[in-house]
Amino acid sequence: MIASTLLTVMLAAGGSADALTNVSVKNVSLKAPAAWTRSTADGTEKFLAPSGDAYFLVDVGTVQTAGMKAEVCRQKILASIGGTSWTMVKVGGQPAAWKSDTDAAPDGSGNVDTVTYVGCNGKTTWSVVFYMEQGKSERFATVAEKVGTSVTFTPPKGK
């Protein structure tokens, strides 16, 4: 009853089940759907759609080489994960890249459409990998783009 009332209020206010809210993961912030379930495993944050048809993973790391330029950092990320067809962009004012693929589902249940965003500011690396059931792109592609392009860097606490 409460959940259906909340959904009705959100829809009446022009919102949706994918209404975005600010979240923090280590020293980055991004927008994530408020209704999605958040969990953590092995340092990776996972956000799961209520329908179970999509989820995304967020990883944040620290650059090991002091004084690395952000552009060099992005190049090193892309070289380490390989592949082609990356589109170079800026996210949070820093070098980033994104690409879209179709892959086998991690659980072997078929195919998934995957949208991957990676970036770096020279000190912090991040990735957002968005998985959606194949055929759900119309429903989730916009959400993936909004999440992947919303990353900003936040200063470490105490600085």
C-alpha positions in Angstrom: 0.0 0.0 0.0 2.7 2.5 1.0 4.9 1.6 -2.0 2.0 2.0 -4.5 1.0 5.3 -2.9 4.7 6.5 -3.1 4.8 5.5 -6.8 1.5 7.3 -7.5 2.9 10.4 -5.8 6.2 10.2 -7.8 4.3 9.8 -11.1 1.9 12.6 -10.3 4.9 14.8 -9.5 6.4 14.0 -12.9 8.9 11.4 -11.4 9.4 7.8 -12.2 10.7 4.6 -10.7 14.1 5.8 -12.2 14.1 9.2 -10.6 17.7 10.0 -9.8 19.3 10.9 -6.5 22.9 11.7 -5.6 25.0 8.9 -4.1 28.6 8.7 -3.1 31.0 5.9 -3.8 34.4 6.4 -2.1 35.5 9.8 -3.5 33.1 10.1 -6.4 29.5 11.1 -6.6 27.0 10.1 -9.2 23.3 10.0 -9.8 21.5 6.7 -9.3 17.9 5.7 -9.5 16.5 6.2 -6.0 14.2 3.1 -6.1 17.1 0.8 -7.1 18.6 -1.5 -4.5 22.2 -0.8 -3.5 24.6 -3.5 -2.3 28.4 -3.9 -1.9 30.5 -7.0 -2.7 34.3 -7.0 -2.8 34.5 -3.2 -3.0 32.1 -2.9 -5.9 28.8 -1.1 -5.5 25.9 -2.7 -7.3 22.6 -1.0 -8.1 19.7 -3.3 -9.1 16.5 -2.2 -10.8 13.3 -3.2 -9.0 12.2 -5.2 -12.0 15.5 -7.2 -12.0 15.9 -6.4 -15.7 19.0 -4.2 -15.3 21.8 -3.3 -12.9 25.0 -1.4 -12.8 28.3 -1.7 -11.1 30.5 1.1 -9.8 34.2 0.7 -9.1 36.5 3.5 -7.8 40.2 3.1 -7.5 43.3 5.2 -6.7 46.0 5.9 -9.3 49.3 4.4 -8.2 51.6 6.9 -10.0 51.7 10.3 -8.3 51.3 13.3 -10.6 49.7 11.4 -13.5 47.9 13.6 -16.0 44.2 12.7 -16.4 44.5 12.1 -20.1 47.4 9.7 -19.7 45.3 7.9 -17.0 42.4 7.5 -19.3 44.7 6.1 -22.0 46.2 3.6 -19.5 42.7 2.4 -18.4 41.6 1.9 -22.0 44.9 0.0 -22.9 44.4 -2.3 -19.8 40.8 -3.3 -20.6 41.3 -3.5 -24.4 38.7 -3.4 -27.0 37.9 -0.7 -29.6 35.0 1.5 -30.4 35.4 3.7 -27.3 33.9 7.2 -27.6 36.1 9.8 -25.9 34.1 12.2 -23.7 34.5 14.4 -20.6 32.6 13.4 -17.4 32.8 15.6 -14.4 35.1 17.9 -16.4 37.7 15.1 -16.7 38.7 12.6 -19.5 36.4 9.6 -19.8 35.2 7.2 -22.4 32.2 5.0 -23.1 31.1 2.1 -25.3 28.2 -0.2 -25.8 28.3 -3.9 -26.4 26.2 -7.1 -26.4 27.7 -9.8 -24.2 26.8 -13.1 -22.7 25.0 -12.6 -19.4 27.3 -13.1 -16.4 25.0 -15.9 -15.2 24.9 -17.6 -18.6 21.1 -16.9 -19.1 21.4 -15.3 -22.5 22.7 -12.0 -23.8 22.8 -8.6 -22.2 23.4 -5.1 -23.6 26.3 -3.5 -21.7 27.1 0.2 -21.5 30.5 0.9 -20.0 31.9 4.3 -18.8 35.4 4.8 -17.5 37.3 7.9 -16.4 40.1 9.4 -14.4 41.2 12.7 -12.9 44.8 11.7 -12.5 44.3 10.6 -8.9 41.1 8.6 -8.9 39.8 6.1 -11.5 36.2 5.0 -11.9 34.0 2.8 -13.9 30.3 2.4 -14.3 29.2 -0.8 -16.1 25.5 -1.0 -16.9 23.9 -4.3 -17.8 20.4 -4.7 -19.2 18.5 -7.7 -20.5 18.8 -7.7 -24.3 15.7 -6.0 -25.7 15.4 -3.7 -22.7 17.6 -0.9 -24.2 14.6 1.3 -25.0 13.7 1.2 -21.3 17.2 1.5 -19.7 19.6 3.2 -22.2 18.6 6.7 -21.1 19.1 5.7 -17.4 22.6 4.2 -18.3 23.6 7.5 -20.0 22.4 9.7 -17.2 24.2 7.6 -14.5 27.4 7.2 -16.5 27.7 10.9 -17.4 26.8 12.1 -13.8 30.1 11.1 -12.2 31.9 13.9 -10.3 34.9 13.8 -8.1 34.6 14.8 -4.4 37.5 15.7 -2.3 38.6 13.2 0.3 37.2 13.8 3.8 39.3 16.0 6.0 40.8 17.9 3.1 
